[in-house]
Amino acid sequence: MLTNNQIVLEQELLGSIFKNNNLMLKAREKIKPEMFLYSKHMNIYLGILDMVANKLEVDLITFLEHHKKRVGDMDGVTYVTEIYTCSASDIGFNTKLDMLVNNYKRHLYVEMKDKINSDMSLEEIESEVEGVKVKVHKCNIKKELDIDKQYDDYINWLYDENRDKGMKSGLTYLDKYLGNFQKGRLVTVFARSGVGKTTFSLQLAANMALKGHKIFYGSAEMTRNQVFNRIVASGLSLSSKAIDEDTILKEDKESIAKFMTKVINNKFYVSTETDFEKFIDEIKVYKLQNSLDVVFVDYINKYIDFTDRDMLTNKLGKISGMLKSLAMEEDICVVLMAQANRVIDKKVGDNAVEKIDSSDIQDSARIEQDSDQVIGLYRNVKLDDKMYRENLFNQGKLKYNSKNADDNPECMNAVIIKNRHGDRGTCALRWHGRYSRVSDF
């Protein structure tokens, strides 16, 4: 039998969700429709879930319009409107979700008590008890344990000629090594400061966005304007410095506006949130509203919680572990930027693979362990110095056609150091520092 407290609890939860769509993230993590013991409330929650699945904003007016044929199953327009006013604050929302789950578990046991009687055999009673235990345990898992469905899903995927083949980065040889950027994977890119890991990641992100993929870019070092300036500079062969200093022509600004329209029309989003938990919530909200293909995290050290007294390596490991889980649970690709140790500058060898290794990722072996694929970027940053470069040129030591970044100032080497899904190797890429661009060699 439903109590008045249960009715009020369900009303307040639904009212909070109506007023703050972001609370659906927490609700979907913890509760299922059947946990609303009043059937009308369950129908309302199912209606909200249906709108979320269809990327619709869940406000009262849109809800009533979208479900005008079904609102009778929800106790009518007046009742749904009353529920909208039932919660004045989001405070205690998580506690209320926990209460709803616990009330549902209690309800299952009470319901079982009413079903069991002295006429039942011991086997029947045990079966009833086991059945309730399974239902209670299911309250704490997100998905049903359906073995047959797993098989069916895999076979359907196997024979699907139009299945998702991953996202191409626009860098041909890199895509071949990685088998494209695939959902469910954590791809780590690391380099020393000044080598160009942000330029590299922004190039990938812009290329993917212009191909129609949904991109979420987390920038913990640059403002949104700075991110867009880099993307524009690459796409239109403009100097990012000139854009920053506003020394470009009016015609250039018009070209920039048209170019950015193409990027933004594909829902390219830049987050500057550095609180990691809020950052993860932003990603999930974006996916609820737009669907999502790739998340870029630039870069991991900027998301550290310094109030946590744990060792730095453990802090970074927690973040990389959470990002790998996010990639798998949300079926997205996560591209993580990381810093390389200074020791790279002291290494010697004839090519990039001898100068950079996964052990050079700064402060964390866990990042390498959590990653499906690891890319180390190498560039001879000494060649950025104009006088140094001219001196080598006069000595005949610069080789602009070389695919070795040590003697070509226009070359970046991308070393695939770890690859769970293919071969390892080195890609030579064109580096255009002035235009913040990386392209095929």
C-alpha positions in Angstrom: 0.0 0.0 0.0 1.3 3.4 -1.0 2.0 5.9 1.9 1.6 9.6 1.6 5.4 10.0 2.2 6.1 7.8 -0.8 3.8 9.9 -3.0 5.4 13.1 -1.9 8.9 11.7 -2.4 8.1 10.7 -6.0 6.4 14.0 -6.7 9.4 16.0 -5.5 11.9 13.9 -7.5 9.9 14.4 -10.7 9.4 18.1 -10.0 13.1 18.6 -9.5 13.9 16.9 -12.9 11.3 19.1 -14.7 13.0 22.2 -13.3 16.6 21.1 -13.8 17.3 18.7 -16.7 20.8 18.1 -15.6 19.4 16.1 -12.6 18.5 13.4 -15.2 22.2 12.4 -15.1 22.0 11.5 -11.5 18.5 9.9 -11.8 19.5 7.6 -14.7 22.5 6.5 -12.7 20.5 5.4 -9.7 16.9 4.7 -10.5 14.7 2.7 -12.9 11.1 3.5 -13.9 9.6 0.6 -11.9 10.9 2.1 -8.7 8.1 4.7 -8.9 5.4 2.8 -7.0 2.6 5.0 -8.2 2.0 3.9 -11.8 1.1 7.5 -12.9 4.5 8.7 -11.7 6.2 5.8 -13.5 4.5 6.9 -16.7 5.7 10.5 -16.2 9.3 9.3 -15.7 9.0 7.1 -18.8 7.8 10.2 -20.7 10.8 12.1 -19.5 13.2 9.3 -20.5 11.5 9.3 -24.0 12.1 13.0 -24.4 15.8 12.7 -23.4 16.2 9.8 -25.9 14.8 12.1 -28.6 17.2 15.0 -27.6 14.3 17.2 -26.4 14.4 19.8 -23.7 12.4 18.5 -20.7 10.3 21.5 -19.7 6.6 21.4 -18.7 5.1 23.0 -21.9 7.2 20.8 -24.2 6.4 17.7 -22.1 2.7 18.2 -22.2 2.8 18.9 -25.9 5.0 15.9 -26.7 2.8 13.6 -24.6 -0.6 15.1 -25.2 -2.0 11.7 -26.4 -0.7 9.9 -23.3 -1.1 12.5 -20.6 -4.3 10.7 -19.4 -2.1 7.8 -18.3 -0.2 10.4 -16.1 -3.3 11.6 -14.2 -4.0 14.5 -16.6 -2.6 17.9 -17.4 -3.6 19.4 -14.1 -1.7 16.7 -12.1 1.4 16.9 -14.2 1.4 20.7 -13.8 1.0 20.3 -10.0 4.1 18.0 -9.9 6.1 20.7 -11.6 5.6 22.9 -8.5 6.4 20.1 -6.0 10.1 20.8 -5.5 11.4 24.3 -4.8 15.1 23.2 -4.5 17.6 20.6 -5.8 19.0 20.3 -2.3 18.9 16.7 -1.1 18.2 15.3 -4.6 20.7 12.5 -4.2 19.3 11.6 -0.8 15.9 11.4 -2.2 17.1 9.1 -5.0 18.6 6.8 -2.4 15.3 6.8 -0.5 13.4 5.9 -3.6 15.7 2.9 -4.2 15.5 1.7 -0.6 11.7 2.1 -0.6 11.5 0.0 -3.7 13.7 -2.8 -2.2 11.5 -2.7 1.0 8.4 -2.9 -1.3 9.8 -6.0 -3.0 10.3 -7.8 0.4 6.8 -6.8 1.6 5.3 -8.0 -1.6 7.1 -11.3 -1.2 5.7 -11.7 2.3 2.2 -11.4 1.0 2.8 -14.1 -1.6 4.3 -16.7 0.7 1.9 -18.9 2.6 1.9 -22.2 4.5 0.4 -24.1 1.5 3.6 -23.6 -0.5 6.3 -26.1 -0.8 9.8 -25.4 0.6 11.1 -25.3 -3.0 8.4 -22.7 -4.0 9.2 -20.5 -1.0 13.0 -20.7 -1.7 12.3 -19.9 -5.4 10.2 -16.8 -4.4 13.0 -15.6 -2.0 15.7 -16.1 -4.6 13.6 -14.2 -7.2 13.3 -11.2 -4.8 17.0 -11.3 -4.1 17.8 -11.1 -7.8 15.4 -8.1 -8.2 17.0 -6.3 -5.2 20.5 -6.8 -6.6 19.4 -5.6 -10.0 18.5 -2.2 -8.3 22.3 -1.6 -8.0 23.2 -2.3 -11.7 22.6 -0.2 -14.7 21.8 -2.8 -17.3 20.1 -6.2 -17.4 22.3 -9.3 -17.5 21.1 -10.6 -20.9 23.5 -13.2 -22.3 21.4 -13.9 -25.4 21.1 -10.2 -26.3 24.9 -9.9 -26.1 25.3 -12.7 -28.7 22.5 -11.2 -30.9 24.1 -7.7 -30.7 27.5 -9.1 -31.7 26.2 -11.1 -34.6 24.2 -8.2 -35.9 27.3 -6.0 -35.6 29.4 -8.7 -37.4 27.1 -8.7 -40.5 26.3 -5.0 -40.6 28.0 -3.6 -43.7 27.2 0.0 -42.5 28.5 -0.4 -39.0 30.5 2.4 -37.4 34.1 2.2 -38.6 35.3 4.9 -36.3 36.3 8.5 -36.7 39.0 9.5 -39.2 41.3 12.2 -38.0 42.3 13.5 -41.4 45.9 12.3 -40.8 45.9 9.2 -43.2 48.8 7.2 -41.8 47.9 7.8 -38.2 44.3 6.6 -38.9 45.7 3.4 -40.5 47.9 2.6 -37.5 45.0 3.2 -35.0 42.2 1.7 -37.2 40.6 5.2 -36.9 39.5 6.6 -33.5 37.1 4.1 -32.2 34.4 4.5 -29.5 35.0 2.8 -26.2 38.7 3.6 -26.4 41.0 5.8 -24.4 43.8 7.3 -26.6 46.6 9.1 -24.9 48.7 11.7 -26.7 51.8 13.0 -24.8 54.7 15.3 -25.5 57.1 17.7 -23.9 56.0 21.4 -23.5 56.3 23.3 -26.8 56.2 20.3 -29.1 52.6 20.9 -30.1 50.2 18.5 -28.4 47.5 21.1 -28.2 47.9 22.1 -31.8 47.8 18.4 -32.7 44.7 17.6 -30.7 42.9 20.7 -32.0 43.7 19.7 -35.5 42.2 16.2 -34.9 39.1 17.8 -33.3 38.5 20.3 -36.0 39.0 17.7 -38.8 36.5 15.4 -37.1 34.0 18.1 -36.5 34.1 19.2 -40.1 33.3 15.6 -41.1 30.1 15.8 -39.1 31.2 14.1 -35.8 30.1 15.4 -32.5 33.1 16.8 -30.6 33.5 17.9 -27.0 36.8 19.6 -26.3 38.0 20.1 -22.8 40.5 23.0 -22.6 42.0 23.6 -19.2 44.7 25.9 -20.4 43.1 28.1 -23.0 40.0 30.2 -23.2 37.3 29.4 -25.8 38.4 32.3 -28.0 42.0 31.0 -28.0 40.8 27.5 -29.0 38.7 28.9 -31.8 41.6 31.1 -33.0 43.9 28.1 -33.3 41.2 26.2 -35.2 40.6 29.1 -37.6 44.3 29.7 -38.1 44.7 26.1 -39.2 41.6 26.0 -41.4 42.2 29.3 -43.2 46.0 29.6 -43.2 46.0 32.7 -41.0 48.5 33.6 -38.3 47.0 32.8 -34.9 49.1 35.6 -33.5 47.6 38.1 -36.0 44.1 37.0 -35.1 45.0 37.5 -31.4 46.4 41.0 -32.0 43.5 41.9 -34.3 45.8 42.8 -37.2 43.8 40.8 -39.8 41.7 42.2 -42.6 37.9 42.7 -42.6 37.7 40.1 -45.3 39.6 37.6 -43.1 37.0 38.2 -40.3 34.2 37.4 -42.7 36.0 34.2 -43.8 36.5 33.3 -40.1 32.7 33.8 -39.4 31.8 31.5 -42.3 34.3 28.9 -41.3 33.3 28.9 -37.6 29.6 28.5 -38.7 30.5 25.2 -40.3 32.3 24.1 -37.1 29.6 25.2 -34.7 26.8 23.8 -36.8 28.2 20.4 -36.1 27.8 21.1 -32.3 31.6 21.5 -31.6 31.7 22.4 -27.9 34.5 23.8 -25.8 34.5 23.3 -22.0 36.8 25.3 -19.8 35.6 23.5 -16.6 38.5 22.3 -14.5 36.6 20.6 -11.6 36.8 17.0 -12.9 33.4 15.8 -11.6 31.6 18.8 -13.1 33.6 18.3 -16.3 32.3 14.7 -16.5 28.8 15.9 -15.9 29.1 18.4 -18.7 30.2 15.6 -21.0 27.2 13.5 -20.1 24.8 16.5 -20.5 26.2 17.2 -23.9 25.7 13.6 -24.9 22.1 13.6 -23.6 21.3 16.7 -25.7 23.3 16.1 -28.9 24.8 12.5 -29.0 28.6 12.4 -28.8 31.5 10.8 -30.7 34.8 12.1 -29.3 35.9 13.9 -26.1 39.3 15.6 -26.0 40.9 16.3 -22.6 43.7 18.9 -22.8 45.4 18.1 -20.5 45.2 15.6 -17.6 47.4 17.5 -15.0 45.0 20.5 -15.1 42.1 18.4 -13.7 43.9 17.3 -10.5 42.1 17.9 -7.2 44.8 19.5 -5.0 42.7 19.1 -1.9 43.2 15.4 -2.3 46.3 14.5 -0.2 47.0 11.3 -2.2 50.2 11.0 -4.3 50.2 12.7 -7.7 50.7 9.4 -9.5 47.5 8.1 -7.8 45.6 11.2 -8.6 46.4 11.0 -12.3 45.6 7.3 -12.3 42.2 7.9 -10.8 41.4 10.4 -13.6 42.7 8.2 -16.4 40.8 5.2 -15.0 37.6 7.3 -14.8 38.1 8.5 -18.4 38.5 4.9 -19.6 35.3 3.9 -17.8 33.6 6.9 -19.4 34.6 5.8 -22.8 33.3 2.3 -22.4 30.0 3.2 -20.5 29.1 6.1 -22.8 30.3 4.5 -26.0 32.6 7.4 -26.9 36.2 7.8 -27.8 38.3 9.8 -25.3 41.5 11.5 -26.4 43.7 12.4 -23.5 46.6 14.9 -23.5 49.5 14.3 -21.1 52.8 15.8 -20.4 56.2 14.0 -21.0 59.1 14.0 -18.7 62.1 16.3 -19.3 64.3 13.2 -19.7 63.2 13.0 -23.3 65.4 16.1 -24.1 68.5 14.2 -22.9 67.9 11.1 -25.0 70.0 10.4 -28.1 69.2 8.4 -31.2 68.7 8.6 -34.9 64.9 8.7 -34.8 61.9 9.6 -32.6 61.2 6.1 -31.5 64.5 6.0 -29.7 63.8 9.3 -27.9 60.3 8.7 -26.6 58.6 5.9 -24.8 55.4 5.3 -22.7 57.5 5.3 -19.6 58.2 9.0 -20.3 54.6 10.0 -19.5 55.0 12.4 -16.6 54.0 11.1 -13.1 51.9 8.2 -14.0 52.3 4.6 -15.2 48.6 4.2 -14.7 47.8 6.4 -17.7 49.7 4.0 -20.0 47.9 1.0 -18.4 44.4 2.5 -18.8 45.1 3.6 -22.4 44.2 1.4 -25.4 46.5 3.4 -27.6 49.4 5.7 -26.8 50.9 8.3 -29.2 54.1 10.1 -28.3 54.8 13.3 -30.2 58.3 14.4 -31.0 59.6 17.6 -32.6 63.1 19.2 -32.4 62.0 22.4 -30.7 65.5 23.8 -31.0 64.6 24.4 -34.7 62.0 26.9 -33.6 64.8 29.3 -32.8 65.4 31.3 -36.0 69.1 31.9 -35.4 69.8 28.3 -34.6 67.8 27.2 -37.7 69.7 29.6 -40.0 73.0 28.4 -38.6 72.2 24.8 -39.5 70.9 25.9 -42.9 74.2 27.6 -43.6 75.9 24.4 -42.7 73.7 22.4 -45.0 72.3 20.4 -42.1 68.6 21.2 -42.6 66.6 18.7 -44.6 63.1 19.9 -45.5 62.2 16.7 -47.2 63.3 14.5 -44.3 60.7 12.5 -42.3 63.0 12.8 -39.3 61.9 15.6 -37.0 65.5 16.1 -35.7 66.7 17.7 -39.0 63.5 19.0 -40.5 61.8 22.0 -38.7 58.6 21.3 -40.7 58.3 17.7 -39.4 56.6 16.2 -36.4 56.9 12.5 -35.6 53.9 10.7 -34.1 55.1 7.5 -32.5 52.5 4.8 -31.8 54.0 3.4 -28.7 51.1 1.2 -27.5 48.4 -0.2 -29.7 46.0 -2.9 -28.3 44.3 -3.0 -31.7 47.1 -2.9 -34.3 50.7 -2.3 -35.1 53.1 0.1 -33.6 55.2 2.5 -35.7 56.1 6.1 -36.5 54.2 8.6 -38.7 55.8 11.7 -40.2 53.5 14.7 -40.1 53.8 18.2 -41.5 54.2 20.9 -38.9 53.1 24.4 -39.7 53.7 26.3 -36.5 52.7 29.7 -37.8 49.2 28.4 -38.8 48.8 26.1 -35.8 48.4 23.2 -38.3 49.4 19.6 -38.5 48.8 17.7 -41.8 49.9 14.6 -43.7 53.5 14.7 -44.8 
